[in-house]
């Protein structure tokens, strides 16, 4: 039998310059646009990484990023009935 060779992990480090998302019902596709330092200087287009997420995964990621950035989570909106009796 042949020898197995472990996959080499390529690490790309860059900056996030844009993003967009597409709603697919219970799922989302998030398109992240990034530049590596060498591409930025060459005037190339940004790299695109598309990630398929459930909406639950997207909510967990959003909450994580809010906490990691030190931002507060958005205040919960009061319901219609609460506003009538407030």
N, C-alpha and C positions, 0 to 999 in steps of 0.2 A: 504494500500500500504506500501511497505517496505521503510525503511529509506535509503537514498543514503549516501554513505561514500566517502569523497573526496579521490582521489588517493594520496598516499604518493610519493613524488618525491625523488628519490634516486640520490644523487650527488656523482659521481665518479671523483676523482681528481687524475691525474697522469701526466706522461711526455710522449711526443710524441717521439717515437724512430724510426719510419719508416713510409713510405707510398708508395702506388702504385696506378695506375689508369688503367682503361680499357676503351677504346674508343668504344662507342656503336652507332656511327653515330652522331645523334644530341644530344646525352646524354653521360654522363660519370658515371662510378662507381669508387669512390675513397675509397680505403681501408686504414684506419688509424690504425697503430699499436702503442699501448700504454701500459705502465706499471703503476700500482699503487705501492706505496712504499712497501706494504706488499708482493706483488707478486715478486717484484724485489729481495728481500732478500731470498725468498723461491726458487729462480732459476726456476720459471715457465716460460712458453711461454708467449709472449705478448698477450694482448687482441686485437681483431680485431673488428673495427667498419666500416661497409660498408655504404657509403652514395651515393644515386642516385641523380645526379644533371643534369640539362640541361647545355649545354655549356655556355649559357648566365649566369646562376647562378655561374658557375665555374669562369668565367671572373670577375664577380663582387666580388666574394670572394677573388680571387687573387689580385685584385686591392686594396681591403680593407686591406689585409695582408701586401702588399707592403707599404701602407701608415702608417699602425700601427707600422711597424718595422722601419720606418724612411728611408727606401730604396727608391731610385728613380725608377720610372717606366722605362723599357727599351726604348732606343731611337728608334723612328720610322725609319725603313729602307727607303732609297730613292728608288724610282722606277727605272726601267731600262732606260726609256727615260730621266729622270733627270740626270742620271749618264753620258749619252752621251753628254749632253749640259752643263755640269758643268765645 
